[in-house]
């Protein structure tokens, strides 16, 4: 049989001048391939990167167009332009979306499908299909070189993939910078690309091992060819890395997971350099550069953020921040970092750790406030839910410090900030749903919108906080309740709902400002009959004008803004699902679907829905948004899209 004949003299069916080598006995161990296969495989490897680059170019163009459309919406709103001034680019960008949303297939799909990650699945399937094509193109020929040809093809394609997992894993992510996506939002794709990389490497090795076992040559191959041993070592490290990243292993001891993961990556790169032939080292060295970039940027960021050099009585340096740690209870800890010397945007997160807990690695937490640009000092606040490890130790430390009468001062180190968020000002209605410490994401968004010099298109804001205890929402509400009067004055309808799922007392301290106190008294007092009649007359007048504007004019007209202010003053904005500048508390689990339906209703205009609070709430919100999209499409409002943003609460 030709398979066995090819192994006489330890030849592997390849010409010696094609990257082969001889051992000390003069036996050849060619691990190259014929010239035709070499050219084809090089072309396929190049095609792989052409496909990646083409995808990135499309993503960049889509990002630029989306940013342009958002800017035009805001500009049109601020300049009081009519809807006829929509540019050709905007129409070209939005018309296909509106057509899809109004199509029968889109509206008739089961709602449970919306809870599935269909876009992610589609992207993974496309990537896997690309790799399948590259692995099999003109390689499946059932001749004597079948196994060997597929083995070499898989080796080429596997080595070509080496760089991409490292690029996707970088915290300062080049791909994320191009697409405008933060590292944590593409980390899922890093995991899938790595899994496919392991499968590809397994295919590469399996064909060769099958051939060697069939020829009764496996152990001789291990003894005579060094690169085979290094290849098996690299594959073993790959499989271990894949298994160790599964949640049960990762959560046993996160600090150990991080350490072993770094060691595994270094060993993998070393073994690959020893295994891969010299003519294909370029791909591995690109992976080494990507890994070095990640290490460099991860190290440089905390050094830059924490190192301070000052002059008072001589030159001194300080490598940390002063923080105040306060335990709300055994489930919640508030960390206030004093005088953070950098700025951040709403929704971004930082990594924090402290020399007081040397066994704990840096942990990511969303910044729960916005920077105060009016003063030179910026305090950064983090609200941490007590789970285990670092958060448990920090909570215990804070409660012990409070018991001992200490001021709760602690030295901490920071890295970041990280994260990219959409421009919420391009939407007319913004709805935010959060559970537990998910309020650390939604609260800065509200603050930023209400304190911004320009509200953009925003005219309605709805917020739902879900918490186990009333004390868990007070750090958020103490800040945003002060902004209610400003929202009312600017004609923005704001409704804030607090659902306390444990305990029976009302949220305290929500109406501490004089403006809110007076409003509370007015709401509690009985209206006089004469005033009631005047209010009814004004209500009818406003409703007639509203109908006229909604049917004939732009939603961004000056008169529409004035009506919104009048509606807010009279409390007539229930039609939009709001009671202006109010904070309402309910007991028990809230009806999230009812909250979103009441807030959106039949009001025209674009809507943004953001959720941060765990997988169960995320699925509920996603299904509700899908239902709302179908309803709006059936009502002829498919052009007014509903944008859904899911912020993971466990970064």
C-alpha positions in Angstrom: 0.0 0.0 0.0 1.4 3.4 -0.9 0.7 4.8 2.6 3.2 2.4 4.0 5.7 2.7 1.2 5.9 6.5 1.7 7.3 5.8 5.2 10.2 3.7 4.0 13.4 5.7 4.8 11.2 7.9 7.0 10.1 10.0 4.0 6.8 11.9 4.2 5.9 12.2 0.6 7.6 15.6 0.2 10.5 16.9 -1.7 13.6 17.7 0.5 13.9 21.2 -0.8 10.4 22.0 0.5 11.4 22.9 4.0 12.4 19.3 4.8 15.3 18.3 7.0 17.4 15.2 7.6 18.3 13.5 10.9 21.8 12.3 11.8 21.3 9.1 9.8 20.5 10.9 6.7 16.8 10.1 6.8 14.5 12.8 5.5 11.7 14.3 7.5 10.0 16.7 5.1 7.3 18.7 6.7 6.7 20.9 3.7 4.4 20.2 0.7 4.4 20.2 -3.0 4.8 23.5 -4.8 1.2 23.5 -6.0 -0.2 22.9 -2.5 2.2 25.5 -1.1 1.0 28.2 -3.4 -2.7 27.3 -2.7 -2.3 27.2 1.0 -0.4 30.5 1.1 -3.3 32.0 -1.0 -5.9 30.6 1.4 -4.0 31.9 4.4 -3.9 35.3 2.8 -7.7 35.0 2.0 -8.4 34.5 5.7 -6.9 37.9 6.6 -8.5 39.6 3.6 -11.8 38.4 5.0 -11.0 39.7 8.4 -9.9 43.1 7.0 -13.0 43.4 4.8 -15.2 42.7 7.9 -13.4 45.4 9.9 -13.7 47.9 7.0 -17.4 47.3 6.8 -17.7 47.6 10.6 -15.8 50.9 10.5 -17.9 52.3 7.7 -21.1 51.3 9.6 -19.8 52.9 12.7 -19.0 56.2 10.9 -22.4 56.3 9.2 -24.2 55.6 12.5 -22.3 58.4 14.2 -23.1 60.7 11.3 -26.8 59.8 11.5 -26.8 60.4 15.3 -25.1 63.7 14.9 -27.6 64.8 12.2 -30.6 63.8 14.4 -29.3 65.9 17.3 -28.4 68.8 15.0 -31.8 68.8 13.4 -33.5 68.7 16.7 -31.5 71.6 18.1 -31.9 73.7 14.9 -35.7 73.0 14.8 -35.4 71.7 11.3 -38.3 69.9 9.6 -38.3 66.1 9.0 -37.9 66.8 5.3 -34.3 67.8 5.8 -33.2 64.2 6.4 -30.1 63.6 4.3 -29.7 60.9 1.6 -27.2 59.0 3.8 -29.7 58.8 6.6 -32.5 57.6 4.3 -30.1 55.0 2.8 -29.1 53.9 6.2 -32.6 53.7 7.8 -34.9 52.6 5.0 -33.6 49.0 4.9 -34.0 48.7 8.6 -37.6 50.1 8.6 -38.4 47.7 5.7 -37.1 44.7 7.6 -39.0 45.7 10.8 -42.3 46.1 9.0 -41.9 42.8 7.1 -44.3 40.0 7.9 -41.5 37.5 8.7 -40.0 39.9 11.2 -43.3 40.6 13.0 -44.4 37.0 12.9 -41.3 35.5 14.5 -41.8 33.9 18.0 -40.9 36.3 20.8 -38.7 33.6 22.5 -36.3 33.9 19.6 -35.5 37.4 20.6 -34.0 36.1 23.9 -31.5 34.1 21.9 -28.2 35.6 20.8 -29.0 35.3 17.1 -26.6 37.9 15.9 -23.7 36.4 17.8 -24.7 32.9 16.6 -24.8 34.2 13.0 -21.3 35.7 13.3 -19.8 32.5 14.8 -21.5 30.4 12.1 -20.1 32.7 9.3 -16.6 32.5 10.9 -16.8 28.7 11.2 -18.0 28.4 7.6 -15.0 30.5 6.4 -12.6 28.2 8.3 -14.4 25.1 6.9 -14.0 26.4 3.4 -10.3 27.2 3.9 -9.7 23.8 5.4 -11.3 21.8 2.7 -10.9 23.8 -0.6 -9.5 21.4 -3.2 -8.0 19.2 -0.4 -10.6 16.4 -0.3 -9.2 13.9 -2.8 -9.3 10.3 -1.8 -5.9 9.2 -2.9 -2.8 8.0 -1.0 -2.0 11.5 0.2 -5.5 12.3 1.5 -4.7 12.3 5.3 -1.4 14.0 4.8 -2.8 16.7 2.5 -5.6 17.6 4.9 -3.2 17.5 7.9 -0.9 20.1 6.2 -3.8 22.2 5.1 -5.2 22.3 8.7 -1.7 23.1 9.9 -1.4 26.1 7.6 -4.9 27.4 8.4 -4.4 26.9 12.2 -1.1 28.8 12.2 -2.8 31.6 10.3 -5.4 31.9 13.0 -2.9 32.3 15.8 -2.9 36.1 15.9 -6.7 36.7 16.0 -7.4 35.3 19.5 -4.6 37.4 21.0 -5.9 40.6 19.2 -9.4 39.9 20.6 -8.1 39.3 24.1 -6.3 42.6 24.4 -7.8 45.0 26.9 -6.7 48.0 24.8 -8.2 46.3 21.8 -7.1 47.3 18.3 -10.2 45.6 16.7 -12.4 47.3 19.3 -10.9 50.7 18.6 -11.8 50.2 14.9 -15.3 49.0 15.5 -16.0 51.4 18.5 -16.5 48.5 20.9 -14.9 48.0 24.3 -13.0 44.8 25.0 -15.6 43.3 27.3 -18.2 43.4 24.6 -16.2 41.4 22.1 -14.7 39.0 24.7 -17.4 36.4 23.8 -16.0 36.3 20.2 -12.5 35.9 21.6 -13.7 32.7 23.4 -15.4 31.3 20.2 -12.5 32.1 18.0 -10.2 30.3 20.5 -12.5 27.3 20.5 -12.4 27.1 16.8 -8.7 27.5 16.9 -8.4 24.5 19.2 -10.7 22.4 16.9 -8.6 23.4 13.9 -5.4 22.4 15.7 -7.0 19.1 16.7 -7.9 18.4 13.1 -4.3 19.2 12.0 -2.9 16.7 14.5 -5.5 14.0 14.1 -4.9 13.5 10.4 -1.1 13.0 11.0 -1.6 10.8 14.0 -4.1 8.6 12.1 -1.6 8.2 9.3 1.3 7.4 11.5 -0.7 4.8 13.5 -2.0 3.2 10.3 1.7 2.9 9.2 2.8 1.7 12.6 5.1 4.7 12.7 3.8 6.9 15.5 6.5 6.3 18.1 9.3 6.5 15.6 7.9 9.8 14.4 8.0 11.1 18.0 11.6 10.0 18.4 13.0 11.2 15.1 11.1 14.5 14.5 11.4 17.1 17.3 8.7 19.4 15.9 6.1 16.6 16.5 6.8 16.6 20.2 6.5 20.3 20.4 3.2 20.2 18.4 1.7 17.7 20.9 2.9 19.9 23.8 1.3 23.0 22.2 -2.0 21.0 21.6 -2.0 19.9 25.2 -1.6 23.4 26.5 -4.4 24.5 24.1 -6.8 21.9 25.4 -6.0 22.8 29.0 -6.5 26.5 28.3 -9.9 25.7 26.8 -11.0 23.6 29.7 -9.7 26.0 32.4 -11.7 28.9 30.9 -15.0 27.1 31.6 -17.0 28.8 34.3 -16.7 26.1 37.0 -12.9 26.2 36.8 -12.7 30.0 36.4 -14.8 30.7 39.4 -13.1 28.3 41.8 -10.2 30.7 42.3 -10.1 33.6 39.9 -6.6 34.7 40.9 -5.2 31.3 40.2 -7.1 31.1 36.9 -5.5 34.4 35.7 -2.0 33.3 36.7 -2.2 29.9 35.1 -3.8 31.4 32.0 -0.8 33.8 31.5 1.7 30.9 32.0 -0.3 28.7 29.5 -0.2 31.5 26.9 3.5 31.9 27.2 4.1 28.2 27.0 1.8 28.0 24.0 3.7 30.6 22.0 7.1 29.0 22.9 5.9 25.6 21.8 4.4 27.0 18.6 7.7 28.6 17.6 9.4 25.3 18.2 6.8 23.3 16.3 5.9 25.5 13.3 8.3 25.5 10.3 10.5 28.6 9.8 8.6 29.6 6.7 5.4 30.1 8.8 6.9 31.8 11.8 5.6 35.1 10.7 2.0 34.3 11.9 3.3 33.1 15.3 5.5 36.2 15.8 2.5 38.4 15.0 0.7 36.6 17.9 3.7 37.3 20.1 3.5 41.0 19.2 -0.2 41.1 20.0 0.4 39.4 23.3 3.3 41.8 24.1 1.0 44.8 23.2 -1.6 43.5 25.6 0.9 43.0 28.4 2.4 46.5 27.8 -0.9 48.4 27.7 -2.3 46.5 30.7 0.8 47.4 32.7 1.2 51.0 31.5 -2.4 52.0 32.3 -2.3 51.4 36.0 1.2 53.0 36.2 0.0 56.1 34.4 -3.3 56.3 36.4 -1.8 55.8 39.9 1.7 57.3 39.8 1.8 60.9 41.1 4.9 63.1 41.2 4.6 66.3 43.2 6.8 69.0 44.7 6.2 70.4 48.2 9.1 69.8 50.5 11.1 68.2 47.8 10.2 65.7 45.1 7.9 62.9 46.2 5.9 60.2 44.5 2.7 58.5 45.5 1.5 55.3 43.9 -2.2 54.9 44.9 -5.4 56.8 45.7 -7.1 57.6 48.9 -10.5 56.0 49.2 -13.3 56.1 51.7 -15.1 52.8 52.1 -18.6 52.6 53.7 -20.6 49.4 54.2 -24.3 50.1 53.6 -25.0 46.7 55.0 -23.6 43.2 54.6 -24.7 43.2 50.9 -23.5 46.6 49.7 -20.3 48.6 49.9 -19.8 52.2 48.7 -16.2 53.1 47.7 -15.5 56.8 47.1 -12.1 57.4 45.5 -10.9 60.9 46.3 -9.5 63.2 43.6 -9.3 60.9 40.6 -7.0 62.6 38.2 -8.8 61.5 35.0 -12.2 61.8 33.4 -14.6 59.2 32.3 -17.9 58.9 30.5 -21.2 57.4 31.9 -21.2 53.6 31.9 -17.5 53.1 31.9 -15.8 50.9 34.4 -12.5 50.7 36.2 -10.4 47.9 37.8 -9.7 48.4 41.4 -7.5 46.6 43.9 -5.8 47.4 47.2 -2.5 46.6 48.9 -4.5 45.8 52.0 -5.8 42.7 50.2 -2.6 41.3 48.6 -4.2 38.0 47.6 -6.9 39.6 45.5 -6.4 40.6 41.8 -7.9 43.7 40.2 -11.7 43.5 39.8 -13.9 45.5 37.3 -16.7 47.7 38.6 -18.9 50.3 36.8 -18.4 53.9 37.9 -21.6 55.0 39.6 -21.3 58.8 39.1 -20.2 61.3 36.5 -17.1 63.5 36.8 -17.6 66.9 38.3 -16.0 69.2 35.7 -16.7 72.3 37.7 -14.0 71.5 40.3 -10.4 70.4 39.9 -11.0 67.5 42.2 -13.0 64.6 40.9 -14.4 61.9 43.3 -15.1 58.6 41.7 -17.7 56.4 43.3 -18.2 52.6 43.1 -21.1 50.7 44.5 -20.2 47.0 45.0 -22.5 44.1 45.6 -21.0 41.7 48.2 -20.5 38.3 46.6 -17.2 36.7 47.6 -13.4 37.2 47.4 -12.5 40.9 47.1 -16.0 42.3 47.6 -16.6 40.1 50.7 -13.2 41.1 52.2 -13.8 44.8 51.5 -17.3 44.7 53.0 -16.0 43.0 56.2 -13.1 45.5 56.4 -15.6 48.5 56.1 -17.9 47.1 58.8 -15.0 46.4 61.1 -13.7 49.9 60.5 -17.1 51.4 61.3 -17.4 49.3 64.4 -13.9 50.5 65.6 -14.8 54.1 64.9 -12.3 54.4 62.0 -12.9 56.8 59.1 -12.8 54.0 56.6 -9.8 55.3 54.7 -8.1 52.9 52.4 -5.3 53.0 49.8 -6.5 51.7 46.4 -5.1 51.4 42.9 -7.1 51.9 39.7 -6.8 50.9 36.0 -9.0 52.2 33.3 -11.5 53.6 32.5 -12.8 51.2 29.9 -16.0 50.9 27.9 -17.8 52.6 25.0 -21.5 53.5 25.1 -24.0 54.9 22.5 -24.9 58.6 22.3 -28.2 58.6 24.2 -29.0 62.1 23.1 -30.0 60.9 19.6 -33.1 59.2 21.0 -36.4 61.0 22.0 -37.3 58.5 24.7 -34.7 56.8 27.0 -35.7 53.9 29.2 -33.3 52.4 31.8 -33.9 49.2 33.7 -31.5 48.1 36.4 -31.4 45.6 39.2 -29.1 45.5 42.2 -25.9 47.4 41.4 -26.9 47.7 37.8 -27.9 51.2 38.9 -24.3 52.1 38.7 -24.7 51.9 35.0 -28.1 53.7 34.6 -27.6 56.5 37.1 -24.7 58.2 35.4 -26.6 58.0 32.1 -29.4 60.0 33.7 -27.1 62.4 35.4 -25.2 63.1 32.2 -28.4 63.6 30.2 -29.9 66.0 32.7 -26.7 68.0 33.4 -25.7 68.2 29.7 -25.7 71.6 28.1 -27.6 70.1 25.2 -30.4 67.5 25.7 -30.3 66.7 22.0 -33.4 64.8 21.0 -34.3 63.5 24.5 -37.7 64.5 25.8 -38.8 61.6 27.9 -36.8 59.5 30.4 -38.0 56.5 32.3 -36.0 54.7 35.0 -36.8 51.5 36.9 -34.6 50.5 39.8 -35.0 47.0 41.3 -33.4 46.3 44.6 -33.8 43.8 47.5 -33.7 46.6 50.1 -34.5 50.2 50.1 -31.1 51.2 51.3 -29.5 49.7 48.2 -31.0 52.4 45.9 -30.5 55.4 48.1 -26.9 56.1 46.9 -28.4 56.5 43.4 -31.6 58.3 44.2 -29.9 60.9 46.4 -28.1 62.2 43.3 -30.7 62.0 40.6 -33.6 63.3 42.8 -31.8 66.7 42.9 -32.0 66.9 39.1 -35.8 66.4 38.8 -36.6 70.1 39.0 -34.0 70.9 36.3 -35.6 68.3 34.0 -39.1 69.8 34.5 -37.8 73.3 33.8 -36.2 72.1 30.5 -39.4 70.3 29.4 -38.2 66.8 29.9 -40.7 64.3 31.4 -38.9 62.1 33.9 -40.4 59.1 35.8 -38.4 57.1 38.2 -39.8 53.9 39.7 -38.2 52.0 42.6 -39.2 48.4 43.2 -38.1 47.0 46.6 -38.4 43.3 46.6 -37.6 42.8 50.3 -38.9 44.9 53.2 -42.0 47.0 53.6 -40.9 50.6 54.2 -40.9 53.4 51.7 -37.7 54.8 50.2 -36.4 57.5 52.5 -34.6 60.7 51.7 -35.9 61.0 48.2 -37.5 64.5 48.5 -34.9 66.3 50.6 -34.6 69.4 48.4 -37.0 72.3 49.1 -38.3 72.1 45.5 -39.2 68.5 45.9 -40.8 69.1 49.3 -43.0 71.9 47.9 -44.0 69.7 45.0 -44.8 66.8 47.4 -47.1 69.2 49.4 -48.8 70.4 46.2 -49.4 66.8 45.1 -50.8 65.9 48.4 -53.2 68.9 48.7 -56.8 68.8 47.3 -57.3 71.0 44.3 -60.0 73.6 44.4 -63.0 73.0 42.1 -62.4 76.3 40.2 -58.8 75.5 39.6 -59.9 72.0 38.5 -62.1 73.5 35.8 -59.3 75.7 34.5 -57.0 72.8 34.4 -59.5 70.7 32.4 -59.9 73.5 29.9 -56.2 73.8 29.5 -55.9 70.1 29.2 -58.3 70.0 26.3 -56.5 72.8 24.6 -53.1 71.2 24.9 -54.4 67.8 23.7 -55.8 69.4 20.6 -52.5 71.2 19.9 -50.6 68.0 20.5 -52.6 66.1 18.0 -52.1 68.8 15.5 -48.3 68.9 16.0 -48.0 65.1 16.0 -49.8 64.8 12.6 -48.4 67.8 10.8 -45.1 69.0 12.3 -41.7 67.7 13.4 -41.6 66.3 16.9 -38.7 68.7 17.4 -40.5 71.9 16.8 -40.3 74.7 19.3 -44.1 74.5 19.9 -43.8 70.8 20.8 -41.2 71.6 23.3 -43.4 74.3 24.9 -46.3 71.8 25.1 -44.1 69.3 26.8 -43.2 71.9 29.5 -46.9 72.8 29.9 -47.8 69.1 30.2 -45.1 68.6 32.8 -46.4 71.5 34.8 -50.0 70.2 34.8 -49.0 66.6 35.2 -50.6 65.8 31.9 -47.8 63.5 30.5 -49.5 60.3 31.6 -50.1 59.6 27.9 -46.4 59.1 27.6 -46.3 56.9 30.7 -44.8 59.6 33.0 -45.6 61.8 35.9 -43.0 64.5 35.6 -40.2 64.7 38.1 -41.7 62.0 40.4 -40.2 59.0 42.2 -42.6 56.2 42.8 -41.9 53.2 45.0 -43.6 49.8 44.8 -43.2 46.7 46.9 -42.4 43.3 45.4 -41.2 42.2 42.0 -42.1 44.8 39.3 -43.9 44.1 36.0 -41.0 45.1 33.7 -43.2 44.5 30.6 -45.9 46.9 31.8 -43.3 49.5 32.7 -41.9 49.5 29.2 -45.3 49.3 27.5 -46.6 52.2 29.5 -43.5 54.3 28.9 -43.4 53.7 25.1 -47.1 53.5 24.3 -48.1 55.0 21.0 -45.7 57.9 21.2 -43.8 58.4 18.0 -40.1 58.9 17.9 -37.0 56.8 18.4 -36.6 54.9 21.7 -33.5 53.6 23.5 -33.9 50.9 26.1 -30.9 49.9 28.3 -30.9 47.1 30.8 -28.3 46.1 33.4 -29.2 43.5 36.0 -28.6 39.9 35.2 -29.6 37.4 32.5 -33.2 36.9 33.7 -34.1 40.6 33.6 -32.1 41.0 30.3 -34.3 38.3 28.7 -37.5 39.8 30.0 -36.5 43.2 28.6 -35.4 41.8 25.2 -38.7 40.0 24.8 -40.7 43.1 25.8 -38.7 45.2 23.3 -39.4 42.7 20.5 -43.1 42.9 21.4 -43.0 46.7 21.3 -41.3 46.6 17.9 -44.0 44.4 16.5 -46.7 46.6 17.8 -45.1 49.8 16.4 -44.6 48.1 13.0 -48.3 47.2 12.9 -49.2 50.8 13.8 -47.0 52.2 11.0 -44.3 53.4 13.3 -41.6 51.0 12.0 -39.4 53.9 11.0 -39.2 54.9 14.7 -36.9 52.2 15.8 -36.4 50.9 19.4 -32.7 50.4 20.2 -31.8 47.9 22.9 -28.6 48.1 24.8 -27.7 45.2 27.2 -25.0 46.0 29.7 -23.7 42.9 31.5 -23.7 43.3 35.2 -20.9 40.7 35.6 -18.1 42.2 33.4 
